[in-house]
Structures are given as structure tokens and as C-alpha cells.
Amino acid sequence: MTSEILQDRFISVNGTRTRYWAAGEKETAIILVHGLGGFIESWMNNIIPLAEKHRVYALDLLGFGQSDKTPLVHDMKNLVSFIHDFMENLGIPKAALIGNSMGGGLILQFALDYPGMVEKLVLVDNAGMGRDVLADFKWCSFPVLNNFFMREDRNSTTRLLKKLVYDESKLTPEFIELSFKYSSAPGAAKALMTTLCAGINLRGQKDKLTRQLLDKLDTIKAPTLIIWGKQDRIIPVAHAQIAVKKIPGARLEIFDHCGHMPMYEQPDKFNRLVLDFLAEKMPIEELKLDTAKREYA
């Protein structure tokens, strides 16, 4: 077990001051990638347990958390390149990538663009499998309405966070306050809306982006684990079935009584499952034999 205390570290990624955490020293490197509007602390219940067996990195993506806010378009291409450059700057040649929501869509595209840098994939309620998405996000993409839906106050933050979980009691006052702090920081709202509008319109997740993923999922070589909250209100659990059918050898675990962030809402179960998956040495040919959905108890 690492004795490191999680602390903010900063690195310049193509001129962008980027915050990250690092812990652990063993075996496979892990990169944790948050979702839209997320931040490193989304993984606060996972980093230390995963670091018992691995070297773990979590980063604030361009425009989020404490990383720089820039006027650049924060679309999939830029954010995938950002993850690549982050790994290169830290000298990480290959890693297991774990991504939640938008972060899951990003690491899927990363696996297509840089297959040699991917050890394994863990997709957590990932974006990109179809148009369906929470209606609030669709309305946010409409310029006249986005300011209404993205108001920077604690009540709005709390309402949105409650839609991310099944059990609202899991939302601590500290987590809500932290989310409000980051979402109300200078430049944060613009970065969020720029990123959202790059991937979502009034019809949902943009067809152009979902198609470029769906049409190539059968070429992914990395062993893939898909985790989904059964009661996800942001992206429906039906999208998990699309992913598991299209990615060769993919395995699906559905968490009952769980929303959009299984790693936050059910961390012990999540950490145990991910560590077991990362410890497996089976080649992809053997993994293809096991694609059935299982309830993870």
C-alpha cells in the first residue's frame, strides 16, 4: 500500500496548466478520466485502493476542475490528444484507461487512435453509444436556454448531482460544495458549454460522433470491461448492451441500485471488480468466450 498522500500536482500539457494526482508504484499504470463537468475528486474513493496494485493517475481534463480554462473548442479530438500528450509528458508509454461518461467515450476514441498505448479499457456508463442522453443536456445545447440550465448556484449544482446517483445520501455536502466551487470558477461555465455543445444537440448525442465510434468498435483489441449503473438517468443502461455486443470480448457488469457514477456510488464493489479485471492474464481470444451480462454482487 502506498504511503503517498494525494496532493495536487501540475504539469504543462501543450501550454495548458493541468492538475493531476498520482499514487502507487506497482505494475500496470492506470489513467482515470472523468466525465463532462467532472474533476479528479470524482475518483477520490478509487485512487488509493487501485494504487495498492498499480501506479494510478487522475487528471482534470482541459477546461475542468483546476486545469486551465481556454477559448479552444473542447471537442473529442482535442480532448483525446490532450490525454495522449499528458501520458507522453509524464513518460507513460502504455496504461489501462478507465473513463466515466464522456471520459469513457474519450478513452474509446483513444484506443482507436493510439491502440499501442492501451493495456486494457474500463468503460463506466460511457458516452458515444447512441443519441439518448438526459434531456437537460439536450436543452443546454440550445443557446437561448443554456444559461438557464447552467446557472452557477448551489441549488442548481445539487439538482444536477442528484440526477447522477441512485442513492442521494451518497452525495456529501463536501462533494456538492466542491462541485459548485469548480463549476462557478472563472471560465468554467464557458468551457463546460463549449464541450457539451461539441458533443450534444437538441436531438441528443451527435450522430456524427457516435457513428465514428460505433462503426469501429469491432476493431478494438484491448480487453474491455464495461460497468453500468442499472438506474442511470443520464445515459440509459441499454447503451451498455450496444457496447458489449460491438467490442470484441467485452464483458459487462451492471450495478443494481446505482446511477451514472458507479465508482463514486459503490466504490468498494467497483474497486474490487476493476482490480480483478486488471489482474487477469487471459488473451483476447479467451475473453471472446465470455460476453454475457452478469449482475455483480
N, C-alpha and C positions, 0 to 999 in steps of 0.2 A: 504493500500500500504506500502510495506516495505521501511524503510529508509536506509537499508543497501546499502553500495557501493560495487559493485562487486570487489573482490580482490582475488589475488592468495592465495590459501591455499594448504598445502601439508600434506599428510598422507602416512605412510608406509604401503603398501599392500604386505605382504609376502616379505618384504625386498626391494620392489620397491618404490622409491620416486615418489609419484603420485600427480599431480596437480588437484585441483578441485575448483569450485565455488559453493557457496550456497547462497540462498536468500529466504525470505519468512518464514512464521511461521504457516500457516493455513492448515487444512485438509490433504488431501492425499499427501504423498511425491511423487515427480517426479524425475526420473533419466533420464538424457539426454545423449545419446550415439552416438557419431559422426561416420562417415564413414571412409573408407580407406584413409589415408593421412590427415585426419581431425584433429580438435582440438577444444577446448572449445569455441573459438570465433565464430565457425560456428553457435552457438546458441545465439549470442550476442543480436539479435533483439527479442528473445523469453523469456529469463530468467526473466526479470523484469515484463513483462506483466503476465506471468504464475504465478509469485510469489505473485501476488495480491490475489490469492485464494489458493495457495499451498506452500509447502516447496520444493524448487527446487534445485537439484544438477546436475551439469555438470562436467564430468571428462575427462581428457586426458587419453586415453587408453594406456596400456603398449606399449612403443615404439614410441609414438606420442606426438605432442605438447611439453610440458615441462616435461612430465613424463619421467622416466629413460629409456634409450635405453639399452637393454640387448641382449646377444647372444642366448637367448631362442627362440625356434620356436614359433612364434606368430600365432598359428592356432586357430580355433574356440574353441576347448576345453579349451585351456589356457586362451583365452580372456573371455569366459563365466565364468570361475572360477574366473577370475580377477574381473569381475563385482560383482559376489557373495561376494567375500571377501571384496571388497570395501564397500558394503552395511553392511556387518557384522561388519566391523571395525568402521563404523560410527553409529552403532546401529539402522539401518533402517530395521525393520522386514518385511515390505511389501511396495511396491511402484507401481505407474504407470510407465511403462517404455516406453520411446519414442526413437526410433532409426532410423537413416538415413543410407541408402545404406548398407554397411557392418554392421553398427550398428543395422539396422533392422533385418538382419539375425541373429545377435548375440542375440538380445532380444527374437526372436522366439525360438531359442535353449534354452535360459534361461527359458522361460515359460514351455518348455517341461521338463527341468531338475529340476526346482525349482518352480512348479506351486503354492505352498503355499505362495511364496514371491511376486506374481504378482497380483496387483489390476486390472489394465487394460493395454492394449497394443496399442500403436500408431506406425504403421509401415509407414515409409516415403521413398518411392522409394527403398524398401528393396531388398537386395540381397537374393539369395537362391531359387528363383522360377523357375530357368531354366538356360541353358548354356549361353544364349545371354548376351553379355556384350561388351562395347566399344572395338573395335579392338586393340587400343593402349595397353590396359591391357593384351590382349592375347599375343601380341608381346613382351611385357615386361617380360613375364614369360619365354621367351627363353633366356638362359644365354648369348649368343653372342650378343643379341640385347638390353638387359635390361639397360645397361649403356647409350646407345644412347637415349632411350626413357626417362630415368630418369636423364638427365643432370641437374646439380644444377645451373641453371642460371635463371634470372628473365623472360627472354623471354619464356623459356620452361614452367615455372610456369604459366605465363599469358595465354599461349596457352591452357594448360590443364584446367585452371579455366574457360575459355570462353566456354569450352565444357560442363561445369556443369550447365550453366544458359541459359535461352532463351533470356533474355534482358541483353546484355553485359554492359550496362550503370550501372547496379546494382553492378558491381564489382568496389569497390572504390580502389584508389591507396593504402590506408591504409591496406585493406584486402589482396591485392595482395602482398604487402611488408611483411605482417605478415606470409602469407603462404610460401613465399620464405625463410623467416627467420627460420621457423620451419623445412622446407624440407632440408635446407642446414646445419642444426646443425650437430655436430659430431655424427655419428651413426644413423642418421635419415634415410638416403638412404638405408642402410642395413636392418634396421627394416622394412621399407616400402616394400622392395623387398621380405623379408622373409615372411611377412604377405600375400602379393599378391600371391606369388608362392604356399603358403599353400592352397589357395582357387581357383586359376585360372591357367589354362594351355593354350596351343595353341588352344584348342577346346572351350575355354570359362570357365565359372564357372564349377568347377569339379563336375562330375556327382555323385560321392560318397557323397559329402556334400549336394548337392541339394536333393538327394533322401532321405537322413536321415531326412531332414526337411519335404519334400512333403509327405512322407509316414505316417507322424504322425500329420500333421496339423489338422486332424479331431478330435484329442484328446484335443486340446487347449480349456480350459474352460473360460479363461479371456475374457471379452468383448473387441473386437478388432476394431479399426478404421484404415483404410488404406488410405493414402494420396499419390497421384502420380502426377507428372508434366506431362502434356499431351505431351510435346515436349522433354521429357527426352532422351538424346543421349547416356547416359551411360548404363542404363538398360531400355528396352522398356516398354511402358505402357501396353502392352499385358500381362506382368507378373502380373500386378495388378489384372487382371481378373482371373488368376490362383489362386492367394491368396484368393480373395473374395469367390471363389467357394469352396475352401477346408477348410477354417477356419469357424467353426460353428458360425453363427450370425454375421459374419464380415460385416462391412459397408465400402463402397468405395466412396471417394471423389476425383475427378480428377480436377486439377487446369489447366485451359487453359492458353496459353502464359506463360508457366512455364517449367523449366528444371528439373535437378536432385535434386535441393535443395529448395523445396517449402518454408521451414521455413526461409530461407535466402532471397529468391527472392520475396516472397509475404507474409511477416511476419504478417501483420495485419489480413489478411484472415486466415492464419494458426493459429494464437493465438486464434482468436475468435472461430474457429471450435473446437480446442482442448479443450478450456475451457468449451464449451457447452457439448462436449462429456464426459468430466470428471465429470461434474455436474449431468449427468443423473443417475438415480437410478434404471433403468429398469433391471430386472433379465435377465439372458442369454436366457431364454425361450422366452421372448418377443422380444429380439433383433434378434432372428432367423427369425422373420417375415419380417425383413427389410434388404434384401441383394442386393437390386437393386443399380446400379450405378447411381449417380446423379452428375450433374455439380454444383459446389459450387460457387455461385455468391456473 
